[in-house]
Amino acid sequence: MTTLAPPPTRDSAPAPRHRAEPPPSGGGLAARAKRLFTGAPEDPSWTRPTLWGILLLATALYAWNLSSITGNTFYNAAVYSGTKSWKAFFFGALDSGSFITVDKPPFALWVMGLSARVFGYGTWQLMLPMVAVGTGSVALLFRMVKRDFGPVAATIAALALTLTPITVAITRDTNPDPILVFLMLLGAAALMKSVRTGRLMPLVWSAVAIGFAFNTKMMQAYVVLPVFFLVYLWAANAGLGKRIRNLAVATVALIVSSAWWMVVVDLIPASSRPYIGGSTDNTVWDLVIGYNGFGRIFGASSSTGSAGNGASFGGTASIYRMFNEIMGGQISWLIPFALIALVAGLVLRGRAPRTDAKRAALMLWGGWFVLHYLTFALAEGTFHPYYVTAMAPGIAALAGAGGVMLYRAFREGSAAKWAWVLPLAVAASAVWAVVLLQRVSGSGTLYTVAEIVVAVAGTVSVLGLLIGRFTKRHRLMGIAALAAVVALLAGPAAYSVSAATSSTNGTNPTAGPSTGGGMGGGGGGAPQGSRGTSGSSGTSESGGQSMGTPPSGNSSSSSGSSSETATESGTRPSGDGGGTGGGGGGMGGGTQVSSDMITYLKKHQDGATWLLAVATDQTASSIILESGQPVISMGGWSGSDNAMTLAKLKSLVKSGKLHYIIVSSDGGQGTNSEIATWVKEHGTAVNSSEYSTSSTSSSSTSTSTSTSTSSGLYRLDASDVS
């Protein structure tokens, strides 16, 4: 086999016999449609069928057993609320009454929300955009790598991205990260077009794509910006003055496309919009620089980061974080190969002209990888393993492009200079793959088989490359190169299959078997998650709710265990251990919220806008999905947001917009304590016997085991407000 051998140059290549001549200009829709399925005339005949096969594999991994996908209850509830209210849709509010927003900008919610509005709210409707952008990212990466390095490199890169374990896990979820990655790739594609042509508009569109990415996950979208600027400034096919002017124009486009939603929201009076969840002063700007900005990098030590923002579910921050027992199996399989390929590739292009497209692409993908690696490895704030899916395109592109460059240099270069580089890169990654698979030894036959395949294929590859190189047997080198691909992707494939065929924690998805706890840094102890690697917990994924409209039955509405509430706050809940405790002081902790209670609340809602007020987003989101009614989260994700004040609560009660509130029996601190005290003094306690057929609801997902007839539920009416 010689499939990995470099293709002949265009000057020396005979006219391909397996392709028709390219259609003349304006060949029509039929010609363009045919090219979509058959590929470019100059491509080998296997190129497009192989791409379609990889895209089919990606779609299968992302959409397998779709009905079992739970998703993140937090975002699911916000999407559901957006289908009930255009105001909630625009602001990204958790509830259709628009009391508080989620702690991210709303673009991903808009994408899922539009799908749900068109097709109805449900599992496949929310997952359709995620599967589409996940598969689209693979296709886009293939196109970009093929443009500069050829179809073999593109095939390897696309396959590597498809089989990145954490990418499979997060694409089977409703977190915004798959949309973020797709938008960043769109930006990279437009950037490289501008680099090659020197034209302004592709650079502007690149900036706009990153702006939309900012409105998906804020500052994380900007991780790639330094390398985008560097690549364009260095390699664009234009004079220095024009490059600088174009970058200035693109920067304006970036600012406008990033900031428009933030500016609009912050200009609206606070009384006319939801509280900005995750902020300390009810502004999007604070959310940008704090909770979703410096707070993620510096954690609780950040002067702008929100309190407690230091939980890590990927292990302690360090330069080795990506290789630890939690993160290693998610992303690190190809890192050794990618690093060697990056360095060697840049050396190989060292004397190329400034505008050399291959070097510019290596700079782009290398910078993409390195910047993400350093950001995620050293971040002391909240860190979830699925964040690193953003790093996957850089690693995959380097594996494909760098691997083909190394192979060509290895086959054609001098023995003294190149005989060791490619075998070294293959051996390093194969050995690391064996180490990763040894960590999960005994976890199942799948991983044992993968370990054997890696060891055998890796050995065959290294020996075949060396023997073939020094004996000039190109066919043997081609076979060895194919074995290298098998060796390097067998481990990720095993993890990816596991992610696609087993249930995943919707709040904190990971792939593969359990390899240990997930809390590090400021996070405290590590609760066990669905696979034990994420540090999140719960009686079921993300509170046990499906995406259905709205779920009903005997499942509880509280949001799983208390450790889920701690996933963003970095602190274990206090109080009496209820399912909704946490940093919120006294509101809603330690109280069981059962289906019986929800039925009672709906029966006695009496025209109120909100069914209930509870402590945290996780509790509220699950109740929203079960009841189909808006529910107030008084303290945001961790309970520490100042979204509810006593004055605001009195106003809602007096106007008849809210009648029921849950407070815990242990009081609280600060404003929350003030609210809890006032509610207990002026409200009417609802005895659990009024709605429950037993003293303890058997369907509750709360960790509380209290059998007290005092449920923590209080009724408030306008007459209770003085």
TALIN-V83298 format. One record per residue. N is the residue number from 1. SS is DSSP state (2 for helix, 1 for strand, 0 for the rest). PHI is phi in whole degrees, -180 to 180 (* if undefined). NEAR is the number of other C-alpha atoms within 8 Angstrom. Layout:
N:SS:PHI:NEAR
N:SS:PHI:NEAR
This chain:
1:0:*:6
2:0:-129:8
3:0:-63:6
4:0:-93:10
5:0:-70:8
6:0:-66:6
7:0:-70:4
8:0:-64:6
9:0:-69:6
10:0:-64:5
11:0:-66:4
12:0:-102:6
13:0:-78:7
14:0:-71:4
15:0:-62:4
16:0:-64:6
17:0:-92:5
18:0:-94:6
19:0:-130:8
20:0:-78:6
21:0:-65:5
22:0:-60:6
23:0:-65:7
24:0:-65:5
25:0:-56:4
26:0:74:5
27:0:-65:9
28:0:100:6
29:2:-64:6
30:2:-62:7
31:2:-66:9
32:2:-67:9
33:2:-65:8
34:2:-63:9
35:2:-65:9
36:2:-58:7
37:2:-94:8
38:2:-105:9
39:0:87:10
40:0:-70:7
41:0:-58:8
42:0:-82:6
43:0:-78:8
44:0:-58:6
45:0:-64:9
46:2:-83:6
47:2:-62:11
48:2:-70:10
49:2:-59:10
50:2:-65:9
51:2:-61:11
52:2:-61:8
53:2:-65:8
54:2:-66:11
55:2:-65:11
56:2:-65:8
57:2:-62:9
58:2:-60:13
59:2:-62:13
60:2:-64:8
61:2:-65:11
62:2:-77:13
63:2:-114:11
64:0:-61:9
65:0:49:8
66:2:-56:8
67:2:-67:6
68:2:-86:6
69:0:-75:12
70:0:-93:15
71:0:79:16
72:0:-90:13
73:2:-54:17
74:2:-57:13
75:2:-75:12
76:2:-59:13
77:2:-65:14
78:2:-65:18
79:2:-63:16
80:2:-59:13
81:2:-63:15
82:2:-67:17
83:2:-78:12
84:2:-100:8
85:0:-150:10
86:2:-68:8
87:2:-65:9
88:2:-62:17
89:2:-60:17
90:2:-64:10
91:2:-81:12
92:0:73:15
93:1:-75:17
94:0:-69:18
95:0:-119:18
96:0:-70:14
97:0:-80:10
98:0:60:13
99:0:-85:12
100:1:-147:15
101:1:-91:14
102:0:-71:15
103:0:-92:10
104:0:-135:8
105:0:-66:12
106:0:-96:12
107:2:-59:9
108:2:-63:10
109:2:-65:13
110:2:-62:12
111:2:-62:9
112:2:-67:13
113:2:-65:14
114:2:-65:8
115:2:-61:13
116:2:-69:15
117:2:-71:9
118:2:-78:6
119:2:-105:7
120:0:96:8
121:0:-84:13
122:0:178:10
123:2:-60:13
124:2:-69:8
125:2:-67:13
126:2:-77:15
127:2:-81:13
128:2:-54:9
129:2:-63:11
130:2:-67:14
131:2:-63:13
132:2:-64:9
133:2:-73:11
134:2:-64:15
135:2:-67:11
136:2:-63:9
137:2:-63:11
138:2:-63:14
139:2:-64:11
140:2:-68:11
141:2:-63:14
142:2:-56:13
143:2:-62:9
144:2:-66:10
145:2:-69:16
146:2:-61:12
147:2:-58:7
148:2:-105:9
149:2:-127:12
150:0:98:9
151:2:-68:10
152:2:-65:12
153:2:-61:16
154:2:-64:18
155:2:-64:13
156:2:-64:12
157:2:-63:17
158:2:-63:15
159:2:-67:10
160:2:-64:11
161:2:-67:12
162:2:-57:12
163:0:-98:13
164:0:-70:14
165:2:-56:17
166:2:-69:16
167:2:-69:14
168:2:-62:16
169:2:-64:17
170:2:-77:15
171:2:-72:13
172:0:-91:14
173:0:-150:14
174:0:-111:14
175:0:-69:9
176:0:-78:10
177:2:-60:13
178:2:-60:14
179:2:-68:13
180:2:-57:13
181:2:-62:11
182:2:-62:12
183:2:-66:12
184:2:-65:12
185:2:-68:11
186:2:-59:11
187:2:-63:14
188:2:-67:10
189:2:-63:11
190:2:-66:12
191:2:-59:13
192:2:-67:9
193:2:-65:10
194:2:-67:15
195:2:-62:14
196:2:-71:10
197:2:-98:8
198:0:78:10
199:0:-80:8
200:2:-78:8
201:2:-60:7
202:2:-59:11
203:2:-68:15
204:2:-64:12
205:2:-65:10
206:2:-61:14
207:2:-63:14
208:2:-64:13
209:2:-61:12
210:2:-68:15
211:2:-63:15
212:2:-65:12
213:2:-63:14
214:2:-60:14
215:2:-79:12
216:2:-101:14
217:2:-148:14
218:2:54:14
219:2:-63:10
220:2:-62:8
221:2:-65:13
222:2:-86:9
223:2:-58:11
224:2:-84:11
225:2:-58:7
226:2:-56:7
227:2:-74:11
228:2:-59:11
229:2:-62:9
230:2:-63:8
231:2:-62:13
232:2:-68:12
233:2:-63:11
234:2:-83:8
235:2:-111:12
236:0:-63:14
237:0:-82:9
238:0:-162:7
239:0:-67:6
240:2:-59:7
241:2:-61:6
242:2:-66:8
243:2:-61:13
244:2:-66:9
245:2:-62:8
246:2:-62:10
247:2:-64:11
248:2:-65:8
249:2:-63:9
250:2:-64:11
251:2:-64:9
252:2:-62:8
253:2:-62:11
254:2:-64:13
255:2:-63:9
256:2:-64:9
257:2:-69:11
258:2:-82:14
259:2:-96:9
260:2:-61:8
261:2:-68:8
262:2:-61:10
263:2:-65:8
264:2:-59:8
265:2:-65:10
266:2:-71:11
267:2:-80:6
268:0:-76:8
269:0:-55:7
270:2:-57:9
271:2:-72:5
272:2:-108:6
273:0:-144:11
274:0:-70:12
275:1:-68:11
276:0:-82:14
277:0:-61:13
278:0:92:12
279:0:-89:15
280:0:-101:10
281:0:-133:5
282:0:66:11
283:0:-130:11
284:2:-68:11
285:2:-58:8
286:2:-63:13
287:2:-64:15
288:2:-66:11
289:2:-87:12
290:2:-101:15
291:2:-57:16
292:2:-104:14
293:2:-128:14
294:2:-63:13
295:2:-62:20
296:2:-74:17
297:2:-83:12
298:2:-103:13
299:2:67:17
300:2:-65:13
301:2:-78:7
302:0:-73:10
303:0:-70:5
304:0:-106:10
305:0:-72:18
306:0:-68:12
307:0:-58:7
308:0:76:10
309:0:-79:16
310:0:-141:18
311:1:-82:21
312:1:-119:18
313:0:-111:18
314:0:-121:16
315:0:94:13
316:0:-65:10
317:0:-63:11
318:0:-171:7
319:0:-64:8
320:0:-99:7
321:2:-55:13
322:2:-66:11
323:2:-108:9
324:0:-74:9
325:0:-69:9
326:0:-87:16
327:0:-87:14
328:2:-53:12
329:2:-74:14
330:2:-85:15
331:2:-144:15
332:0:-88:11
333:0:-53:14
334:0:-103:12
335:2:-61:10
336:2:-58:11
337:2:-65:12
338:2:-63:13
339:2:-63:9
340:2:-64:10
341:2:-63:14
342:2:-64:12
343:2:-62:8
344:2:-64:11
345:2:-63:13
346:2:-65:11
347:2:-64:7
348:2:-62:7
349:0:-96:9
350:0:-59:6
351:0:-101:5
352:0:-73:7
353:0:-60:5
354:0:-56:6
355:0:-89:11
356:0:-56:9
357:2:-68:9
358:2:-66:9
359:2:-65:11
360:2:-60:11
361:2:-66:10
362:2:-63:13
363:2:-63:11
364:2:-62:11
365:2:-70:13
366:2:-66:12
367:2:-65:11
368:2:-55:13
369:2:-66:13
370:2:-65:8
371:2:-64:10
372:2:-65:13
373:2:-58:10
374:2:-65:9
375:2:-61:10
376:2:-75:10
377:2:-68:12
378:2:-102:11
379:0:-64:13
380:0:-100:15
381:0:-88:14
382:0:-58:17
383:1:-141:14
384:0:-107:10
385:2:-56:15
386:2:-70:13
387:2:-57:9
388:2:-74:11
389:2:-59:13
390:2:-67:10
391:2:-83:11
392:2:-61:13
393:2:-59:11
394:2:-64:12
395:2:-64:14
396:2:-63:15
397:2:-64:16
398:2:-66:17
399:2:-63:15
400:2:-74:15
401:2:-67:14
402:2:-65:15
403:2:-63:12
404:2:-68:13
405:2:-62:9
406:2:-64:13
407:2:-64:12
408:2:-65:11
409:2:-66:9
410:2:-64:14
411:2:-77:9
412:2:-108:6
413:0:-80:9
414:0:-72:8
415:2:-63:9
416:2:-66:5
417:2:-91:7
418:2:-122:11
419:0:-65:12
420:0:-108:8
421:2:-68:11
422:2:-63:12
423:2:-59:12
424:2:-64:9
425:2:-63:12
426:2:-65:14
427:2:-63:11
428:2:-62:10
429:2:-72:14
430:2:-66:13
431:2:-63:9
432:2:-64:9
433:2:-62:13
434:2:-63:11
435:2:-60:8
436:2:-61:10
437:2:-72:13
438:2:-65:8
439:2:-62:8
440:0:-111:11
441:0:-57:9
442:0:91:6
443:0:-82:7
444:0:156:7
445:2:-62:7
446:2:-55:7
447:2:-77:14
448:2:-66:11
449:2:-62:8
450:2:-61:12
451:2:-64:14
452:2:-65:8
453:2:-62:12
454:2:-61:16
455:2:-64:12
456:2:-69:9
457:2:-66:12
458:2:-64:16
459:2:-65:9
460:2:-61:10
461:2:-65:16
462:2:-63:14
463:2:-65:9
464:2:-64:12
465:2:-64:13
466:2:-67:11
467:2:-65:9
468:2:-62:13
469:2:-66:14
470:2:-84:8
471:2:-106:6
472:0:62:6
473:0:-96:10
474:2:-66:10
475:2:-64:9
476:2:-64:11
477:2:-65:13
478:2:-64:13
479:2:-63:12
480:2:-65:14
481:2:-65:12
482:2:-63:10
483:2:-63:12
484:2:-63:13
485:2:-60:9
486:2:-62:11
487:2:-63:15
488:2:-81:16
489:2:-108:10
490:2:-65:12
491:2:-65:15
492:2:-57:13
493:2:-63:11
494:2:-62:12
495:2:-64:15
496:2:-67:17
497:2:-62:9
498:2:-61:11
499:2:-64:15
500:2:-81:14
501:2:-112:8
502:0:-131:6
503:0:-68:9
504:0:-125:14
505:0:-67:16
506:0:-66:13
507:0:-76:11
508:0:-147:11
509:0:-71:14
510:0:-141:17
511:0:-110:16
512:0:84:13
513:0:-82:11
514:0:-67:8
515:0:-129:11
516:0:132:8
517:0:-71:13
518:0:-120:17
519:0:-98:18
520:1:-147:15
521:1:61:12
522:0:-89:9
523:0:-83:13
524:0:85:11
525:0:-68:6
526:0:-106:11
527:0:-70:12
528:0:-86:13
529:0:-96:12
530:0:-63:13
531:0:-118:14
532:0:79:15
533:0:-103:17
534:0:-96:19
535:0:80:16
536:0:-95:18
537:0:-143:15
538:0:138:15
539:0:-71:9
540:0:-154:10
541:2:-62:18
542:2:48:17
543:2:89:16
544:2:77:12
545:0:-98:13
546:0:-86:10
547:0:-92:15
548:0:-59:9
549:0:-107:9
550:0:-78:10
551:0:-59:11
552:0:-145:7
553:0:121:5
554:0:-102:7
555:0:-77:12
556:0:-76:12
557:0:-99:14
558:0:-73:18
559:0:-93:20
560:0:71:17
561:0:-85:16
562:2:-65:18
563:2:-67:12
564:2:-68:14
565:2:-62:16
566:2:-83:13
567:2:-62:12
568:2:-103:10
569:2:-83:15
570:0:81:15
571:0:-128:12
572:0:-79:9
573:0:-62:12
574:0:-104:8
575:0:87:10
576:0:-98:9
577:0:77:12
578:0:-72:15
579:0:-70:18
580:0:-124:18
581:0:-71:20
582:0:139:16
583:0:-70:11
584:0:-80:16
585:0:80:13
586:0:-116:17
587:0:-96:17
588:0:94:14
589:0:-77:17
590:0:71:14
591:0:-124:15
592:0:-81:13
593:0:-116:11
594:0:-102:14
595:2:-62:13
596:2:-62:9
597:2:-64:10
598:2:-64:11
599:2:-60:9
600:2:-63:9
601:2:-63:11
602:2:-65:9
603:2:-68:7
604:0:-112:6
605:0:-67:9
606:0:54:5
607:0:79:6
608:0:-68:10
609:0:-66:9
610:1:-107:13
611:0:-69:15
612:1:-165:13
613:1:-119:14
614:1:-130:15
615:0:-77:20
616:0:-132:18
617:2:-60:14
618:2:-65:15
619:2:-67:15
620:2:-62:16
621:2:-63:17
622:2:-67:16
623:2:-68:14
624:2:-58:14
625:2:-70:17
626:2:-80:11
627:2:-92:11
628:0:75:9
629:0:-114:10
630:0:-67:13
631:1:-132:15
632:1:-84:13
633:1:-99:14
634:0:-78:14
635:0:-127:15
636:0:72:16
637:0:-61:15
638:0:-97:15
639:0:91:14
640:0:-96:11
641:0:-68:14
642:0:-94:9
643:0:-70:12
644:0:-110:8
645:0:-115:10
646:2:-63:9
647:2:-63:6
648:2:-67:8
649:2:-62:9
650:2:-61:9
651:2:-65:8
652:2:-65:10
653:2:-68:14
654:2:-64:11
655:0:-84:8
656:0:79:12
657:0:-84:11
658:1:-148:14
659:0:-118:14
660:1:-120:12
661:1:-145:11
662:1:-107:14
663:0:-127:17
664:0:-87:13
665:0:-84:7
666:0:-102:7
667:0:73:12
668:0:174:12
669:0:-130:9
670:2:59:7
671:2:-60:9
672:2:-61:13
673:2:-64:13
674:2:-64:11
675:2:-66:10
676:2:-58:14
677:2:-63:9
678:2:-65:9
679:2:-62:11
680:2:-68:10
681:2:-80:6
682:2:-111:9
683:0:-89:12
684:1:-107:8
685:1:-67:11
686:1:-98:11
687:1:-69:10
688:2:-61:10
689:2:-68:9
690:2:-74:6
691:0:-131:10
692:0:-108:11
693:0:-82:6
694:0:-143:6
695:0:-68:10
696:0:-132:8
697:0:-66:11
698:0:-70:4
699:0:-94:9
700:0:-70:13
701:0:-96:15
702:0:-70:16
703:0:-84:10
704:0:-70:11
705:0:-117:5
706:0:-65:5
707:0:-111:6
708:0:-64:6
709:0:-75:8
710:1:-86:9
711:1:-90:11
712:1:85:12
713:1:-94:12
714:1:-126:14
715:1:-104:11
716:0:-128:14
717:0:-127:11
718:2:-56:9
719:2:-68:6
720:2:-82:8
721:0:-95:9
722:0:-80:3
